[in-house]
Amino acid sequence: MSVVEALLESSEQDTNLLISNDNKGDNFDVPRDIDFLFKTNDAQKAETVCGFINDNNYANARVEHVGNDYQILAVLAMQSNQHIICSVSGLMT
C-alpha cells in the first residue's frame, strides 16, 4: 500500500468515526486519550519506532509482543476535532 493510499484510507476511517461519534452527541473539544497501533514482525523495528515516538514526545508508546508479532501502542491526550485528528493520523501513518 502506498503512503497516499494509506493516508486516504485512514482519513476516511477517521472521518467516519467522527461522524458516528457526532451523531451520539460527542463533544470533540474535550481532550481524551487517542491511540495509534503499529504492527510489525520485527522486534528491533518495533523498539526503534517506539523509541522514536517517545524520544520526540509524539505520544506515550510501548511495545507489546503478541504471538509472533509486535505492536507499538502510542497514546496521546488530545482533542478529536476532524482537522486535528486527520493531521495527527497523517503524521502517524
PDB file of N, CA, C and O in Angstrom:
ATOM      1  N   MET A   1       0.857  -1.175   0.000  1.00  0.00           N
ATOM      2  CA  MET A   1       0.000   0.000   0.000  1.00  0.00           C
ATOM      3  C   MET A   1       0.902   1.237   0.000  1.00  0.00           C
ATOM      4  O   MET A   1       1.837   1.336   0.795  1.00  0.00           O
ATOM      5  N   SER A   2       0.612   2.165  -0.891  1.00  0.00           N
ATOM      6  CA  SER A   2       1.407   3.388  -0.956  1.00  0.00           C
ATOM      7  C   SER A   2       1.052   4.312   0.209  1.00  0.00           C
ATOM      8  O   SER A   2       0.022   4.138   0.860  1.00  0.00           O
ATOM      9  N   VAL A   3       1.904   5.281   0.458  1.00  0.00           N
ATOM     10  CA  VAL A   3       1.659   6.245   1.533  1.00  0.00           C
ATOM     11  C   VAL A   3       0.369   7.013   1.262  1.00  0.00           C
ATOM     12  O   VAL A   3      -0.420   7.244   2.178  1.00  0.00           O
ATOM     13  N   VAL A   4       0.155   7.406   0.015  1.00  0.00           N
ATOM     14  CA  VAL A   4      -1.057   8.161  -0.332  1.00  0.00           C
ATOM     15  C   VAL A   4      -2.300   7.311  -0.082  1.00  0.00           C
ATOM     16  O   VAL A   4      -3.287   7.801   0.466  1.00  0.00           O
ATOM     17  N   GLU A   5      -2.255   6.047  -0.479  1.00  0.00           N
ATOM     18  CA  GLU A   5      -3.397   5.157  -0.236  1.00  0.00           C
ATOM     19  C   GLU A   5      -3.658   4.997   1.260  1.00  0.00           C
ATOM     20  O   GLU A   5      -4.809   5.004   1.699  1.00  0.00           O
ATOM     21  N   ALA A   6      -2.593   4.854   2.036  1.00  0.00           N
ATOM     22  CA  ALA A   6      -2.742   4.718   3.492  1.00  0.00           C
ATOM     23  C   ALA A   6      -3.344   5.980   4.100  1.00  0.00           C
ATOM     24  O   ALA A   6      -4.209   5.899   4.972  1.00  0.00           O
ATOM     25  N   LEU A   7      -2.890   7.145   3.644  1.00  0.00           N
ATOM     26  CA  LEU A   7      -3.435   8.411   4.148  1.00  0.00           C
ATOM     27  C   LEU A   7      -4.918   8.554   3.813  1.00  0.00           C
ATOM     28  O   LEU A   7      -5.715   8.963   4.658  1.00  0.00           O
ATOM     29  N   LEU A   8      -5.280   8.219   2.584  1.00  0.00           N
ATOM     30  CA  LEU A   8      -6.684   8.320   2.175  1.00  0.00           C
ATOM     31  C   LEU A   8      -7.562   7.349   2.959  1.00  0.00           C
ATOM     32  O   LEU A   8      -8.665   7.699   3.375  1.00  0.00           O
ATOM     33  N   GLU A   9      -7.071   6.135   3.156  1.00  0.00           N
ATOM     34  CA  GLU A   9      -7.848   5.142   3.897  1.00  0.00           C
ATOM     35  C   GLU A   9      -8.023   5.551   5.356  1.00  0.00           C
ATOM     36  O   GLU A   9      -9.127   5.481   5.895  1.00  0.00           O
ATOM     37  N   SER A  10      -6.936   5.975   5.993  1.00  0.00           N
ATOM     38  CA  SER A  10      -7.043   6.354   7.408  1.00  0.00           C
ATOM     39  C   SER A  10      -7.882   7.617   7.576  1.00  0.00           C
ATOM     40  O   SER A  10      -8.615   7.743   8.556  1.00  0.00           O
ATOM     41  N   SER A  11      -7.784   8.546   6.638  1.00  0.00           N
ATOM     42  CA  SER A  11      -8.595   9.765   6.708  1.00  0.00           C
ATOM     43  C   SER A  11     -10.079   9.436   6.611  1.00  0.00           C
ATOM     44  O   SER A  11     -10.893  10.003   7.340  1.00  0.00           O
ATOM     45  N   GLU A  12     -10.429   8.526   5.716  1.00  0.00           N
ATOM     46  CA  GLU A  12     -11.833   8.127   5.573  1.00  0.00           C
ATOM     47  C   GLU A  12     -12.329   7.426   6.841  1.00  0.00           C
ATOM     48  O   GLU A  12     -13.434   7.702   7.309  1.00  0.00           O
ATOM     49  N   GLN A  13     -11.524   6.530   7.392  1.00  0.00           N
ATOM     50  CA  GLN A  13     -11.917   5.825   8.618  1.00  0.00           C
ATOM     51  C   GLN A  13     -12.068   6.795   9.783  1.00  0.00           C
ATOM     52  O   GLN A  13     -13.022   6.700  10.554  1.00  0.00           O
ATOM     53  N   ASP A  14     -11.126   7.728   9.911  1.00  0.00           N
ATOM     54  CA  ASP A  14     -11.202   8.721  10.990  1.00  0.00           C
ATOM     55  C   ASP A  14     -12.461   9.571  10.862  1.00  0.00           C
ATOM     56  O   ASP A  14     -13.158   9.817  11.847  1.00  0.00           O
ATOM     57  N   THR A  15     -12.746  10.017   9.641  1.00  0.00           N
ATOM     58  CA  THR A  15     -13.916  10.867   9.409  1.00  0.00           C
ATOM     59  C   THR A  15     -15.209  10.112   9.704  1.00  0.00           C
ATOM     60  O   THR A  15     -16.127  10.669  10.306  1.00  0.00           O
ATOM     61  N   ASN A  16     -15.287   8.855   9.287  1.00  0.00           N
ATOM     62  CA  ASN A  16     -16.484   8.054   9.568  1.00  0.00           C
ATOM     63  C   ASN A  16     -16.688   7.867  11.065  1.00  0.00           C
ATOM     64  O   ASN A  16     -17.820   7.914  11.547  1.00  0.00           O
ATOM     65  N   LEU A  17     -15.606   7.655  11.802  1.00  0.00           N
ATOM     66  CA  LEU A  17     -15.716   7.514  13.255  1.00  0.00           C
ATOM     67  C   LEU A  17     -16.179   8.824  13.889  1.00  0.00           C
ATOM     68  O   LEU A  17     -17.012   8.813  14.795  1.00  0.00           O
ATOM     69  N   LEU A  18     -15.647   9.945  13.419  1.00  0.00           N
ATOM     70  CA  LEU A  18     -16.062  11.241  13.953  1.00  0.00           C
ATOM     71  C   LEU A  18     -17.540  11.512  13.673  1.00  0.00           C
ATOM     72  O   LEU A  18     -18.246  12.037  14.534  1.00  0.00           O
ATOM     73  N   ILE A  19     -18.006  11.160  12.489  1.00  0.00           N
ATOM     74  CA  ILE A  19     -19.425  11.338  12.157  1.00  0.00           C
ATOM     75  C   ILE A  19     -20.283  10.496  13.093  1.00  0.00           C
ATOM     76  O   ILE A  19     -21.298  10.966  13.607  1.00  0.00           O
ATOM     77  N   SER A  20     -19.874   9.258  13.311  1.00  0.00           N
ATOM     78  CA  SER A  20     -20.615   8.373  14.219  1.00  0.00           C
ATOM     79  C   SER A  20     -20.651   8.945  15.633  1.00  0.00           C
ATOM     80  O   SER A  20     -21.701   8.966  16.274  1.00  0.00           O
ATOM     81  N   ASN A  21     -19.495   9.409  16.117  1.00  0.00           N
ATOM     82  CA  ASN A  21     -19.438   9.983  17.466  1.00  0.00           C
ATOM     83  C   ASN A  21     -20.245  11.277  17.565  1.00  0.00           C
ATOM     84  O   ASN A  21     -20.861  11.549  18.595  1.00  0.00           O
ATOM     85  N   ASP A  22     -20.242  12.071  16.500  1.00  0.00           N
ATOM     86  CA  ASP A  22     -21.030  13.305  16.485  1.00  0.00           C
ATOM     87  C   ASP A  22     -22.522  12.984  16.600  1.00  0.00           C
ATOM     88  O   ASP A  22     -23.258  13.667  17.312  1.00  0.00           O
ATOM     89  N   ASN A  23     -22.953  11.948  15.899  1.00  0.00           N
ATOM     90  CA  ASN A  23     -24.360  11.535  15.963  1.00  0.00           C
ATOM     91  C   ASN A  23     -24.753  11.068  17.363  1.00  0.00           C
ATOM     92  O   ASN A  23     -25.930  11.084  17.723  1.00  0.00           O
ATOM     93  N   LYS A  24     -23.760  10.650  18.149  1.00  0.00           N
ATOM     94  CA  LYS A  24     -24.011  10.210  19.529  1.00  0.00           C
ATOM     95  C   LYS A  24     -23.869  11.356  20.525  1.00  0.00           C
ATOM     96  O   LYS A  24     -24.005  11.150  21.731  1.00  0.00           O
ATOM     97  N   GLY A  25     -23.594  12.576  20.022  1.00  0.00           N
ATOM     98  CA  GLY A  25     -23.508  13.746  20.891  1.00  0.00           C
ATOM     99  C   GLY A  25     -22.137  14.010  21.483  1.00  0.00           C
ATOM    100  O   GLY A  25     -22.030  14.732  22.475  1.00  0.00           O
ATOM    101  N   ASP A  26     -21.084  13.446  20.902  1.00  0.00           N
ATOM    102  CA  ASP A  26     -19.732  13.643  21.429  1.00  0.00           C
ATOM    103  C   ASP A  26     -19.329  15.116  21.347  1.00  0.00           C
ATOM    104  O   ASP A  26     -19.690  15.812  20.398  1.00  0.00           O
ATOM    105  N   ASN A  27     -18.582  15.583  22.342  1.00  0.00           N
ATOM    106  CA  ASN A  27     -18.013  16.933  22.351  1.00  0.00           C
ATOM    107  C   ASN A  27     -16.540  16.803  21.974  1.00  0.00           C
ATOM    108  O   ASN A  27     -15.722  16.388  22.794  1.00  0.00           O
ATOM    109  N   PHE A  28     -16.204  17.155  20.747  1.00  0.00           N
ATOM    110  CA  PHE A  28     -14.858  16.954  20.227  1.00  0.00           C
ATOM    111  C   PHE A  28     -13.820  17.894  20.828  1.00  0.00           C
ATOM    112  O   PHE A  28     -12.620  17.684  20.653  1.00  0.00           O
ATOM    113  N   ASP A  29     -14.269  18.926  21.535  1.00  0.00           N
ATOM    114  CA  ASP A  29     -13.331  19.859  22.159  1.00  0.00           C
ATOM    115  C   ASP A  29     -12.755  19.328  23.469  1.00  0.00           C
ATOM    116  O   ASP A  29     -11.780  19.877  23.981  1.00  0.00           O
ATOM    117  N   VAL A  30     -13.345  18.272  24.013  1.00  0.00           N
ATOM    118  CA  VAL A  30     -12.868  17.694  25.271  1.00  0.00           C
ATOM    119  C   VAL A  30     -11.713  16.739  24.961  1.00  0.00           C
ATOM    120  O   VAL A  30     -11.902  15.753  24.249  1.00  0.00           O
ATOM    121  N   PRO A  31     -10.511  17.026  25.497  1.00  0.00           N
ATOM    122  CA  PRO A  31      -9.380  16.114  25.250  1.00  0.00           C
ATOM    123  C   PRO A  31      -9.663  14.720  25.804  1.00  0.00           C
ATOM    124  O   PRO A  31     -10.317  14.559  26.834  1.00  0.00           O
ATOM    125  N   ARG A  32      -9.157  13.731  25.098  1.00  0.00           N
ATOM    126  CA  ARG A  32      -9.268  12.347  25.528  1.00  0.00           C
ATOM    127  C   ARG A  32      -8.083  11.580  24.988  1.00  0.00           C
ATOM    128  O   ARG A  32      -7.388  12.055  24.090  1.00  0.00           O
ATOM    129  N   ASP A  33      -7.845  10.384  25.533  1.00  0.00           N
ATOM    130  CA  ASP A  33      -6.755   9.560  25.038  1.00  0.00           C
ATOM    131  C   ASP A  33      -7.114   9.024  23.658  1.00  0.00           C
ATOM    132  O   ASP A  33      -8.178   8.438  23.461  1.00  0.00           O
ATOM    133  N   ILE A  34      -6.218   9.235  22.718  1.00  0.00           N
ATOM    134  CA  ILE A  34      -6.357   8.713  21.361  1.00  0.00           C
ATOM    135  C   ILE A  34      -5.205   7.736  21.168  1.00  0.00           C
ATOM    136  O   ILE A  34      -4.057   8.061  21.469  1.00  0.00           O
ATOM    137  N   ASP A  35      -5.507   6.538  20.667  1.00  0.00           N
ATOM    138  CA  ASP A  35      -4.443   5.557  20.490  1.00  0.00           C
ATOM    139  C   ASP A  35      -4.200   5.259  19.016  1.00  0.00           C
ATOM    140  O   ASP A  35      -5.110   5.282  18.187  1.00  0.00           O
ATOM    141  N   PHE A  36      -2.941   4.982  18.728  1.00  0.00           N
ATOM    142  CA  PHE A  36      -2.493   4.589  17.402  1.00  0.00           C
ATOM    143  C   PHE A  36      -1.765   3.267  17.566  1.00  0.00           C
ATOM    144  O   PHE A  36      -0.955   3.117  18.482  1.00  0.00           O
ATOM    145  N   LEU A  37      -2.039   2.309  16.695  1.00  0.00           N
ATOM    146  CA  LEU A  37      -1.448   0.983  16.799  1.00  0.00           C
ATOM    147  C   LEU A  37      -0.655   0.680  15.537  1.00  0.00           C
ATOM    148  O   LEU A  37      -1.185   0.726  14.427  1.00  0.00           O
ATOM    149  N   PHE A  38       0.620   0.369  15.723  1.00  0.00           N
ATOM    150  CA  PHE A  38       1.510  -0.004  14.626  1.00  0.00           C
ATOM    151  C   PHE A  38       1.858  -1.473  14.808  1.00  0.00           C
ATOM    152  O   PHE A  38       2.034  -1.931  15.937  1.00  0.00           O
ATOM    153  N   LYS A  39       1.961  -2.220  13.709  1.00  0.00           N
ATOM    154  CA  LYS A  39       2.257  -3.654  13.801  1.00  0.00           C
ATOM    155  C   LYS A  39       3.469  -4.001  12.949  1.00  0.00           C
ATOM    156  O   LYS A  39       3.669  -3.441  11.871  1.00  0.00           O
ATOM    157  N   THR A  40       4.273  -4.933  13.450  1.00  0.00           N
ATOM    158  CA  THR A  40       5.429  -5.437  12.725  1.00  0.00           C
ATOM    159  C   THR A  40       5.756  -6.833  13.242  1.00  0.00           C
ATOM    160  O   THR A  40       5.312  -7.222  14.322  1.00  0.00           O
ATOM    161  N   ASN A  41       6.526  -7.574  12.474  1.00  0.00           N
ATOM    162  CA  ASN A  41       7.004  -8.869  12.954  1.00  0.00           C
ATOM    163  C   ASN A  41       8.482  -8.801  13.335  1.00  0.00           C
ATOM    164  O   ASN A  41       9.110  -9.830  13.583  1.00  0.00           O
ATOM    165  N   ASP A  42       9.028  -7.598  13.381  1.00  0.00           N
ATOM    166  CA  ASP A  42      10.445  -7.368  13.670  1.00  0.00           C
ATOM    167  C   ASP A  42      10.592  -6.655  15.015  1.00  0.00           C
ATOM    168  O   ASP A  42      10.186  -5.502  15.163  1.00  0.00           O
ATOM    169  N   ALA A  43      11.176  -7.351  15.993  1.00  0.00           N
ATOM    170  CA  ALA A  43      11.314  -6.793  17.345  1.00  0.00           C
ATOM    171  C   ALA A  43      12.158  -5.522  17.348  1.00  0.00           C
ATOM    172  O   ALA A  43      11.818  -4.559  18.035  1.00  0.00           O
ATOM    173  N   GLN A  44      13.254  -5.506  16.588  1.00  0.00           N
ATOM    174  CA  GLN A  44      14.124  -4.335  16.558  1.00  0.00           C
ATOM    175  C   GLN A  44      13.407  -3.133  15.958  1.00  0.00           C
ATOM    176  O   GLN A  44      13.536  -2.012  16.450  1.00  0.00           O
ATOM    177  N   LYS A  45      12.651  -3.376  14.896  1.00  0.00           N
ATOM    178  CA  LYS A  45      11.891  -2.292  14.271  1.00  0.00           C
ATOM    179  C   LYS A  45      10.858  -1.741  15.254  1.00  0.00           C
ATOM    180  O   LYS A  45      10.660  -0.528  15.335  1.00  0.00           O
ATOM    181  N   ALA A  46      10.203  -2.626  15.994  1.00  0.00           N
ATOM    182  CA  ALA A  46       9.210  -2.192  16.983  1.00  0.00           C
ATOM    183  C   ALA A  46       9.861  -1.305  18.037  1.00  0.00           C
ATOM    184  O   ALA A  46       9.311  -0.263  18.395  1.00  0.00           O
ATOM    185  N   GLU A  47      11.016  -1.704  18.532  1.00  0.00           N
ATOM    186  CA  GLU A  47      11.721  -0.911  19.548  1.00  0.00           C
ATOM    187  C   GLU A  47      12.181   0.429  18.981  1.00  0.00           C
ATOM    188  O   GLU A  47      12.132   1.447  19.671  1.00  0.00           O
ATOM    189  N   THR A  48      12.629   0.429  17.726  1.00  0.00           N
ATOM    190  CA  THR A  48      13.080   1.672  17.092  1.00  0.00           C
ATOM    191  C   THR A  48      11.925   2.659  16.941  1.00  0.00           C
ATOM    192  O   THR A  48      12.067   3.837  17.270  1.00  0.00           O
ATOM    193  N   VAL A  49      10.790   2.186  16.447  1.00  0.00           N
ATOM    194  CA  VAL A  49       9.622   3.053  16.274  1.00  0.00           C
ATOM    195  C   VAL A  49       9.140   3.569  17.622  1.00  0.00           C
ATOM    196  O   VAL A  49       8.842   4.755  17.768  1.00  0.00           O
ATOM    197  N   CYS A  50       9.064   2.686  18.600  1.00  0.00           N
ATOM    198  CA  CYS A  50       8.626   3.077  19.942  1.00  0.00           C
ATOM    199  C   CYS A  50       9.561   4.142  20.519  1.00  0.00           C
ATOM    200  O   CYS A  50       9.104   5.144  21.068  1.00  0.00           O
ATOM    201  N   GLY A  51      10.860   3.921  20.392  1.00  0.00           N
ATOM    202  CA  GLY A  51      11.834   4.891  20.884  1.00  0.00           C
ATOM    203  C   GLY A  51      11.710   6.231  20.187  1.00  0.00           C
ATOM    204  O   GLY A  51      11.799   7.276  20.832  1.00  0.00           O
ATOM    205  N   PHE A  52      11.505   6.215  18.874  1.00  0.00           N
ATOM    206  CA  PHE A  52      11.355   7.453  18.112  1.00  0.00           C
ATOM    207  C   PHE A  52      10.142   8.243  18.601  1.00  0.00           C
ATOM    208  O   PHE A  52      10.224   9.454  18.804  1.00  0.00           O
ATOM    209  N   ILE A  53       9.021   7.554  18.786  1.00  0.00           N
ATOM    210  CA  ILE A  53       7.800   8.221  19.250  1.00  0.00           C
ATOM    211  C   ILE A  53       8.011   8.822  20.631  1.00  0.00           C
ATOM    212  O   ILE A  53       7.653   9.975  20.873  1.00  0.00           O
ATOM    213  N   ASN A  54       8.591   8.043  21.534  1.00  0.00           N
ATOM    214  CA  ASN A  54       8.806   8.526  22.904  1.00  0.00           C
ATOM    215  C   ASN A  54       9.877   9.614  22.972  1.00  0.00           C
ATOM    216  O   ASN A  54       9.698  10.614  23.667  1.00  0.00           O
ATOM    217  N   ASP A  55      10.988   9.428  22.256  1.00  0.00           N
ATOM    218  CA  ASP A  55      12.083  10.408  22.300  1.00  0.00           C
ATOM    219  C   ASP A  55      11.648  11.778  21.791  1.00  0.00           C
ATOM    220  O   ASP A  55      12.141  12.803  22.262  1.00  0.00           O
ATOM    221  N   ASN A  56      10.729  11.798  20.835  1.00  0.00           N
ATOM    222  CA  ASN A  56      10.256  13.062  20.267  1.00  0.00           C
ATOM    223  C   ASN A  56       8.970  13.559  20.915  1.00  0.00           C
ATOM    224  O   ASN A  56       8.380  14.544  20.472  1.00  0.00           O
ATOM    225  N   ASN A  57       8.543  12.863  21.970  1.00  0.00           N
ATOM    226  CA  ASN A  57       7.333  13.243  22.718  1.00  0.00           C
ATOM    227  C   ASN A  57       6.091  13.352  21.838  1.00  0.00           C
ATOM    228  O   ASN A  57       5.225  14.195  22.075  1.00  0.00           O
ATOM    229  N   TYR A  58       6.010  12.486  20.813  1.00  0.00           N
ATOM    230  CA  TYR A  58       4.814  12.464  19.975  1.00  0.00           C
ATOM    231  C   TYR A  58       3.646  11.832  20.718  1.00  0.00           C
ATOM    232  O   TYR A  58       2.492  12.208  20.511  1.00  0.00           O
ATOM    233  N   ALA A  59       3.952  10.866  21.587  1.00  0.00           N
ATOM    234  CA  ALA A  59       2.933  10.139  22.354  1.00  0.00           C
ATOM    235  C   ALA A  59       3.663   9.313  23.403  1.00  0.00           C
ATOM    236  O   ALA A  59       4.893   9.294  23.448  1.00  0.00           O
ATOM    237  N   ASN A  60       2.902   8.638  24.235  1.00  0.00           N
ATOM    238  CA  ASN A  60       3.460   7.644  25.151  1.00  0.00           C
ATOM    239  C   ASN A  60       3.298   6.298  24.468  1.00  0.00           C
ATOM    240  O   ASN A  60       2.180   5.824  24.263  1.00  0.00           O
ATOM    241  N   ALA A  61       4.414   5.691  24.119  1.00  0.00           N
ATOM    242  CA  ALA A  61       4.367   4.451  23.346  1.00  0.00           C
ATOM    243  C   ALA A  61       4.999   3.304  24.117  1.00  0.00           C
ATOM    244  O   ALA A  61       5.896   3.489  24.939  1.00  0.00           O
ATOM    245  N   ARG A  62       4.495   2.109  23.820  1.00  0.00           N
ATOM    246  CA  ARG A  62       5.086   0.900  24.398  1.00  0.00           C
ATOM    247  C   ARG A  62       4.964  -0.229  23.377  1.00  0.00           C
ATOM    248  O   ARG A  62       4.076  -0.227  22.524  1.00  0.00           O
ATOM    249  N   VAL A  63       5.874  -1.184  23.485  1.00  0.00           N
ATOM    250  CA  VAL A  63       5.871  -2.344  22.602  1.00  0.00           C
ATOM    251  C   VAL A  63       5.168  -3.493  23.313  1.00  0.00           C
ATOM    252  O   VAL A  63       5.410  -3.750  24.492  1.00  0.00           O
ATOM    253  N   GLU A  64       4.303  -4.173  22.590  1.00  0.00           N
ATOM    254  CA  GLU A  64       3.617  -5.354  23.101  1.00  0.00           C
ATOM    255  C   GLU A  64       3.928  -6.527  22.179  1.00  0.00           C
ATOM    256  O   GLU A  64       3.842  -6.398  20.957  1.00  0.00           O
ATOM    257  N   HIS A  65       4.289  -7.667  22.757  1.00  0.00           N
ATOM    258  CA  HIS A  65       4.568  -8.879  21.987  1.00  0.00           C
ATOM    259  C   HIS A  65       3.287  -9.696  21.925  1.00  0.00           C
ATOM    260  O   HIS A  65       2.770 -10.119  22.960  1.00  0.00           O
ATOM    261  N   VAL A  66       2.771  -9.921  20.726  1.00  0.00           N
ATOM    262  CA  VAL A  66       1.515 -10.640  20.539  1.00  0.00           C
ATOM    263  C   VAL A  66       1.762 -11.784  19.558  1.00  0.00           C
ATOM    264  O   VAL A  66       1.906 -11.565  18.355  1.00  0.00           O
ATOM    265  N   GLY A  67       1.809 -12.991  20.081  1.00  0.00           N
ATOM    266  CA  GLY A  67       2.106 -14.144  19.225  1.00  0.00           C
ATOM    267  C   GLY A  67       3.492 -14.000  18.630  1.00  0.00           C
ATOM    268  O   GLY A  67       4.471 -13.848  19.360  1.00  0.00           O
ATOM    269  N   ASN A  68       3.580 -14.048  17.310  1.00  0.00           N
ATOM    270  CA  ASN A  68       4.861 -13.874  16.613  1.00  0.00           C
ATOM    271  C   ASN A  68       5.092 -12.436  16.175  1.00  0.00           C
ATOM    272  O   ASN A  68       6.092 -12.138  15.523  1.00  0.00           O
ATOM    273  N   ASP A  69       4.185 -11.551  16.525  1.00  0.00           N
ATOM    274  CA  ASP A  69       4.258 -10.165  16.074  1.00  0.00           C
ATOM    275  C   ASP A  69       4.486  -9.206  17.234  1.00  0.00           C
ATOM    276  O   ASP A  69       4.409  -9.575  18.406  1.00  0.00           O
ATOM    277  N   TYR A  70       4.769  -7.968  16.865  1.00  0.00           N
ATOM    278  CA  TYR A  70       4.976  -6.898  17.843  1.00  0.00           C
ATOM    279  C   TYR A  70       4.045  -5.753  17.485  1.00  0.00           C
ATOM    280  O   TYR A  70       3.837  -5.439  16.313  1.00  0.00           O
ATOM    281  N   GLN A  71       3.498  -5.146  18.506  1.00  0.00           N
ATOM    282  CA  GLN A  71       2.633  -3.983  18.321  1.00  0.00           C
ATOM    283  C   GLN A  71       3.219  -2.822  19.102  1.00  0.00           C
ATOM    284  O   GLN A  71       3.706  -2.995  20.219  1.00  0.00           O
ATOM    285  N   ILE A  72       3.171  -1.646  18.512  1.00  0.00           N
ATOM    286  CA  ILE A  72       3.555  -0.427  19.211  1.00  0.00           C
ATOM    287  C   ILE A  72       2.259   0.330  19.451  1.00  0.00           C
ATOM    288  O   ILE A  72       1.598   0.765  18.508  1.00  0.00           O
ATOM    289  N   LEU A  73       1.903   0.482  20.713  1.00  0.00           N
ATOM    290  CA  LEU A  73       0.709   1.229  21.079  1.00  0.00           C
ATOM    291  C   LEU A  73       1.156   2.615  21.508  1.00  0.00           C
ATOM    292  O   LEU A  73       1.878   2.766  22.493  1.00  0.00           O
ATOM    293  N   ALA A  74       0.725   3.627  20.765  1.00  0.00           N
ATOM    294  CA  ALA A  74       1.062   5.022  21.064  1.00  0.00           C
ATOM    295  C   ALA A  74      -0.214   5.736  21.489  1.00  0.00           C
ATOM    296  O   ALA A  74      -1.209   5.727  20.763  1.00  0.00           O
ATOM    297  N   VAL A  75      -0.185   6.354  22.666  1.00  0.00           N
ATOM    298  CA  VAL A  75      -1.371   7.012  23.218  1.00  0.00           C
ATOM    299  C   VAL A  75      -1.043   8.470  23.517  1.00  0.00           C
ATOM    300  O   VAL A  75      -0.009   8.768  24.114  1.00  0.00           O
ATOM    301  N   LEU A  76      -1.928   9.380  23.099  1.00  0.00           N
ATOM    302  CA  LEU A  76      -1.762  10.778  23.452  1.00  0.00           C
ATOM    303  C   LEU A  76      -3.110  11.395  23.777  1.00  0.00           C
ATOM    304  O   LEU A  76      -4.130  11.036  23.190  1.00  0.00           O
ATOM    305  N   ALA A  77      -3.102  12.330  24.722  1.00  0.00           N
ATOM    306  CA  ALA A  77      -4.324  13.047  25.105  1.00  0.00           C
ATOM    307  C   ALA A  77      -4.455  14.260  24.195  1.00  0.00           C
ATOM    308  O   ALA A  77      -3.537  15.075  24.094  1.00  0.00           O
ATOM    309  N   MET A  78      -5.603  14.374  23.532  1.00  0.00           N
ATOM    310  CA  MET A  78      -5.810  15.474  22.597  1.00  0.00           C
ATOM    311  C   MET A  78      -7.292  15.637  22.306  1.00  0.00           C
ATOM    312  O   MET A  78      -8.099  14.753  22.593  1.00  0.00           O
ATOM    313  N   GLN A  79      -7.632  16.782  21.732  1.00  0.00           N
ATOM    314  CA  GLN A  79      -8.986  16.985  21.229  1.00  0.00           C
ATOM    315  C   GLN A  79      -9.155  16.107  19.990  1.00  0.00           C
ATOM    316  O   GLN A  79      -8.175  15.709  19.362  1.00  0.00           O
ATOM    317  N   SER A  80     -10.383  15.818  19.654  1.00  0.00           N
ATOM    318  CA  SER A  80     -10.594  14.959  18.488  1.00  0.00           C
ATOM    319  C   SER A  80     -11.374  15.658  17.382  1.00  0.00           C
ATOM    320  O   SER A  80     -12.159  15.025  16.676  1.00  0.00           O
ATOM    321  N   ASN A  81     -11.157  16.973  17.230  1.00  0.00           N
ATOM    322  CA  ASN A  81     -11.750  17.696  16.100  1.00  0.00           C
ATOM    323  C   ASN A  81     -11.195  17.114  14.800  1.00  0.00           C
ATOM    324  O   ASN A  81     -10.054  16.653  14.763  1.00  0.00           O
ATOM    325  N   GLN A  82     -11.996  17.134  13.736  1.00  0.00           N
ATOM    326  CA  GLN A  82     -11.602  16.473  12.497  1.00  0.00           C
ATOM    327  C   GLN A  82     -10.250  16.951  11.977  1.00  0.00           C
ATOM    328  O   GLN A  82      -9.419  16.124  11.602  1.00  0.00           O
ATOM    329  N   HIS A  83     -10.010  18.249  11.943  1.00  0.00           N
ATOM    330  CA  HIS A  83      -8.750  18.735  11.379  1.00  0.00           C
ATOM    331  C   HIS A  83      -7.559  18.292  12.227  1.00  0.00           C
ATOM    332  O   HIS A  83      -6.477  18.056  11.691  1.00  0.00           O
ATOM    333  N   ILE A  84      -7.741  18.178  13.525  1.00  0.00           N
ATOM    334  CA  ILE A  84      -6.650  17.737  14.400  1.00  0.00           C
ATOM    335  C   ILE A  84      -6.416  16.241  14.233  1.00  0.00           C
ATOM    336  O   ILE A  84      -5.282  15.804  14.038  1.00  0.00           O
ATOM    337  N   ILE A  85      -7.483  15.463  14.308  1.00  0.00           N
ATOM    338  CA  ILE A  85      -7.359  14.005  14.180  1.00  0.00           C
ATOM    339  C   ILE A  85      -6.737  13.630  12.843  1.00  0.00           C
ATOM    340  O   ILE A  85      -5.818  12.812  12.803  1.00  0.00           O
ATOM    341  N   CYS A  86      -7.214  14.204  11.756  1.00  0.00           N
ATOM    342  CA  CYS A  86      -6.690  13.856  10.436  1.00  0.00           C
ATOM    343  C   CYS A  86      -5.231  14.272  10.282  1.00  0.00           C
ATOM    344  O   CYS A  86      -4.458  13.565   9.636  1.00  0.00           O
ATOM    345  N   SER A  87      -4.843  15.393  10.857  1.00  0.00           N
ATOM    346  CA  SER A  87      -3.444  15.827  10.801  1.00  0.00           C
ATOM    347  C   SER A  87      -2.542  14.875  11.567  1.00  0.00           C
ATOM    348  O   SER A  87      -1.514  14.436  11.052  1.00  0.00           O
ATOM    349  N   VAL A  88      -2.925  14.555  12.792  1.00  0.00           N
ATOM    350  CA  VAL A  88      -2.104  13.667  13.616  1.00  0.00           C
ATOM    351  C   VAL A  88      -2.083  12.266  13.018  1.00  0.00           C
ATOM    352  O   VAL A  88      -1.036  11.618  12.987  1.00  0.00           O
ATOM    353  N   SER A  89      -3.219  11.802  12.549  1.00  0.00           N
ATOM    354  CA  SER A  89      -3.283  10.485  11.928  1.00  0.00           C
ATOM    355  C   SER A  89      -2.364  10.426  10.708  1.00  0.00           C
ATOM    356  O   SER A  89      -1.689   9.421  10.485  1.00  0.00           O
ATOM    357  N   GLY A  90      -2.338  11.488   9.931  1.00  0.00           N
ATOM    358  CA  GLY A  90      -1.444  11.550   8.776  1.00  0.00           C
ATOM    359  C   GLY A  90       0.012  11.490   9.177  1.00  0.00           C
ATOM    360  O   GLY A  90       0.814  10.833   8.515  1.00  0.00           O
ATOM    361  N   LEU A  91       0.362  12.172  10.260  1.00  0.00           N
ATOM    362  CA  LEU A  91       1.743  12.140  10.740  1.00  0.00           C
ATOM    363  C   LEU A  91       2.118  10.757  11.263  1.00  0.00           C
ATOM    364  O   LEU A  91       3.269  10.339  11.137  1.00  0.00           O
ATOM    365  N   MET A  92       1.162  10.050  11.845  1.00  0.00           N
ATOM    366  CA  MET A  92       1.434   8.724  12.396  1.00  0.00           C
ATOM    367  C   MET A  92       1.445   7.638  11.323  1.00  0.00           C
ATOM    368  O   MET A  92       1.874   6.513  11.578  1.00  0.00           O
ATOM    369  N   THR A  93       0.971   7.979  10.115  1.00  0.00           N
ATOM    370  CA  THR A  93       0.944   6.987   9.033  1.00  0.00           C
ATOM    371  C   THR A  93       2.287   6.832   8.483  1.00  0.00           C
ATOM    372  O   THR A  93       2.489   6.043   7.560  1.00  0.00           O
TER     373      THR A  93
END
